[in-house]
């Protein structure tokens, strides 16, 4: 009798890519805090292109999915793949929805026009619905920002992340390099077209359940996710001998912080910049990160911490952002007036995320892994 394990142990991580995910998450939190003072004016936003971090996350995901699973399909079922992805992603989706519900009644403000007369029962129903990650119809929006997940806005990108995983497992994993290259090329054309024709000259969007926003979301997903997958299969890595993490981190910060290009009269210029970032610069950063090595003990520790905290802080920080935004709106606060509270919110987002990681996410994922993935089967 031979015993064959059905569990596929995790492969070693690309430490630099883990760290870069954390750097991008830090930029997202800062972007959202400063956005509370922009008045909805894209030209006034300080970290102007912080929303492109989502597109960077997608290309990282595609690369890592290819690295982790492309060579396992001869001994892994589709069901096992989906179990692994749900165990990795969904516990924090649930936690994000719960935190969103807990903070909801602290966020009443004129900037959230649909919050008046929302009952506790309604919030609980929306919270439970949000735990499924299914998109919420517009008529059920309890905040007024047309979000598919009004208790935790960033969950929209996890919705597309799941779609990317489904497309990969059911179809795209079977594509050869030529077919995948054609898909990536067509997706790049769609990305370029959207960036150049978007009404505000940017690729912002994807969080509402209507045709226009769903199109934006799918375009934002398809190129970076499958370009990352193609990059993994081709093995196009840029070897950086020293300080690869720091150089890549600097590139991410610069790309996301570049001021608005073209102003009100040249939206297409900003769109062209964003297309270049998504289509060319982000793949280069990922290639450099995957091709470099972390040598110093301090750098290794920083990459590990940033990698561990990146997903929890991304999926739990926004309820705090809603609360800060409501305060800033209610007090008509300037950035200077709000700076102490902004710092408190920023630090609080990471403390909350770390607590969720250590007290909830890691134990839950460990239990789910032991329960559903480490079973054994016997075969003669």
N, C-alpha and C positions, 0 to 999 in steps of 0.2 A: 504494500500500500504506500503510495506516495502522496504527500501533502503539498499542495501548490497554493501559495498565497494569492489572494485576489487583490491585495492592496499594492498600489504602486507608490513607492516612497518618493517624496519630493526631490527634485534635482537641486543641486546647488544653485543659489541665486547669483545673478549678476549684481554684485554689491553696489556698483556705481549707479546702475539703473534704479535700484531701490532708493538710493540717496537722492537721485534726481527727481523721483516721484515726490519725495518729501519736500524738496526745494520748491517744486511747482505748487504743492499744497500750501506751503507758507505764503507764496505769492497770491494764491486764490483768497486766503483769509484776509490779507492786507487789501487786496483789490475790493472785496466786498465791503470792508469797513469804510474805505474811502468813497466808495460808490454812494454811500448814504448821504454824502454832501455834494453830489454832482447834480442833484435835481433832475435826474433822468437825461441830462445833456451829455452825450457821448464825447463831445469836444472838451468838456470840463473835467473829465475823469483823469486822475493823476496817474495811477498805474493803468495806462490806457488800454492795453491789450491783455489784461489779466485773464479775460475769458478764454483766450487761446490755450490756456493750460488744459482745458478739457480735451482739445484736439491733440495735445501732447500726451495726455493720459491714454487716449485711444491708440496712438501709435506704439506707446510702451506696451499696452495690453496685447496688441496684435503680435508684437515681437516676442513677448514672453509666452503667449499661447503657443506660437509655433515652436519655440525652443522646448517648452515643457511637454507638448503632446504630439507633435508631428510623427515622432518615431515610436509611439506607443499603441497605435491603433491595431496592430496585430495581436495585442494582448489586453486590450481595453475596449469595453463596449461603450456605446453612446450613453447608456444609462449611467455607467460609472463616471464618464466625463461630466455629465450634468450634476451628478452627486457632488463631485469634487468642486465644481464651480459654485454650486449653491452653498456648500459648506464654507467656502472661502468668502463669499460675498454677502450672503443673506442675513446672517446674524446681525451685522451692523446696519443693514437696511431696516430691520425691525427696531433696533435701538434708536436709529435716527427718527423714525416715526413716533416712537414713544416720547423722546425728548422734545420733539416738535409740539406734541400735544401738551406736555407739562408747561411749556413756555408760552403757549398760545395766548392765554388771557392776560399776559403781561405786555402784549404788543398792540393794544388798541391805539389807533392813530388815524388821522385823516388820510395818511398815505396808504392805508389798507381799507378801502371803502366798503368792503363786504363784511367786515367783522361785527358790525352792530347786530345785536340780538341773536348771535350764534349761541346755541345752547351747549351745555356740557355733553349731553347725549349725542349731539351732532358731531362734536369734536372727537368723541370716542369712536363713533362709526367711521369717520374719516381716518382716524388713526389705524383702526383695524384694517381698513381698505388699503391704506398706505403700506402696511406690513406686507402685502402681497406684491407690491411694486406695480400693480396694474394702473394704467393711466386713468385719471379722474376726468369725467366729462366736464365741459366748461360750466354747465348749469349747476354743478355741485361745488364750484369754487367758493370757499368760505373766506378768502382773503381779498380777492379783487385784482390779483395780478395774473390771472388766466393760467395759473400753474397746474400741471397734472398732479403735482404732489404739494399742495399748499401748506402742509405742516413742515415740509423739509424740501425746499426747492431743488437742491442739487441732486435729489434722487432721480431726476429726469435722465441724467447721464448714465446712471446705473441701468435704467430701463433700456437704453440703447446698447449698453455694454452686454446685457443679456441677449439682445437681438444679434449682436455681433457673434457671440458665442454659439448661438443656435445656428446661424448661417454657416459658421465654420464647421460645426459638428455634422450637420446634415448634408452640406454641399461642398463648401470651398476646400475642405481638407482633402477632397478627392481631386482637386485641380492640379494639373502639372504646372511647372513654372511658366510655360507659355500662356496657358489659360489664365493663370493668376496675374501675370503681367498685363494681359489685355484688360482684365477687370480693374486693376489698379490704374491703368492709363485712362479708362473711361471715367472712373471715379475722380481722377485728377482733373479731367475736363469739366466735370460737373462742379467740382470745388472752385475752379477758376471762374466759371460762368456765374456761380452764385456770388462769389466775392465781388465781381465786377458789376453786377446788376442789382445787388441788394440796395434797398431804398436808403439805408443809412451808411452804405459803404463799408459794412462789416458783416461777419458771418455769425453774429449773435443770434441765438434762437434755438428752438428745439424743445421747449418745455411746455408747450400747450397742445391740447388734443384738438387741433384743426389741421386742415390739409396743408396750409402754408407752413406752419411750424413743424409738422411732421416731416415735410420735405426737407426743411433746413436740418432737422435732426439726423435724418438718414444720410444726407450729403456729408454732414460733419463726421458721421461714423465711418462711412464706407471707405474713403480714401485712407485716412490714417490707420485704421484698424488693419486693413488688408495690405497696406504698404508696409506696416510693421511685420506682418506675417511673411511677406515676400522678402523683406530685408533679412529676416531670420533664415529663410530657406536658401537664399543666395550666399549668405555668409559674408556679406560686404561689410567688413569691420575696418575702421580706421584705427590703427595702432598708435596710441599715445603713451609714450614711455613714462612721463612724469606728470603728476598733478592733473590727471584726466578728469577726476571728479570736480575739481575746483574750476578748471577751464569750462567744462560743460555747464556747471552751475552758473557761472558768470554769463554764459551765452543765454541761458534761460531767463535770467533776471533782466538782461538787456532787451531781449526780444519782447518780453511781456511789458516792459516799462517804456518802450519807445512812444513818444507823444503821437497824438493823432496826426496823420499825414493828409495834406491836401485841403484841410478845412472844409467849410460848407460848400465851396465851389468845385471841389475836386474829390468827391467821394470815391471815384474809381481808383485814385492813387492809394488810398488807404486799403481798399479792397485788394489791389494788386500786391501791396505789402503783406497782407494776411495770407493771400494765396501762396506767395513765395515762402513765407514762414512754414506753412503747413506742408507744402509739397516738397520743399527742398531743405530748409534749415532744420526742421525737426528730425527728419531722417538722418541728417548729418550728426546731430547731437546724440541720437540714439546709437548710431554707428560708432561714434567716438567713445561713448560710455561703455558700450559692450566690448570695445576693443582695448579699453584701458584697464589698468589694475590699481587697486588700492594697496598702498604699501605701508604707510604709517599707521601706528596703533590708533592715534587720534582720529584719522580719516576713516578707518574701519568702524570705529565706534559711532562717529557722526552718521555715516551711511546707514548703519544698522538702525540707529534710533529714528532717523528720518524715514527710512523704509517702513519700519514698524508702525510709526504714528501717522503715515501719510493718508491711508484710507480711513482710519477712524476720525481724524480731524476733518477730512473733506466731507464725510457723510454726517457729521454731528455738529459742525460749527454754525450752520445757517440759522437754527433757532435763536442763537445768541445774536446773530447779525440782524434778524428781524427785530429783536428786542432793542438793540442799539439804534437801528434805523427809526423805530417808533419814537424813541427818546429824542433823537436828533431832530425829527420832524416836529414833534410836539413843542420843543423848546426853540425851534428855528436856530439851532446851534451851528456855529462855524466850526471849521476843523480845529482851530486853536482852542475853542471852548470845549470841544468834545474829546480833545487829545487824551486827557487822563482816563476817561471812560473807554476810549478806543483801545488804549494800552491794556486796561483791565479786561476788556472783552477778548482781545487777542490772546493774552496769557490764559484767561479762563477757557478759551476754546481748546488750547493744548492740554491744560490740566484735565478738562472733561474728557477729551479724547484718550489721554493716557489712562485715566481711571477706567474708561469703557474697555480699552484694550486689555488691561491686566485683570480686571475683576469680572469681565463678561466675555469679551470676544475670544481671547485665547482659551479660557476654560471650556467655553461652549463648543468651539471648533475642535478642540481635543476630544471632547466627549462624542461629538457627532462623527468624527473620524474613526474613533475606536468602535463606535456602534455600527456604522454603515459601510466603512471601507476596509477595515482590518479583519474581516471575517475570513475564514478559510473554507476551502472545499476539498473534498477527497476524491481522488481518481485512481483507478487501477492502472 
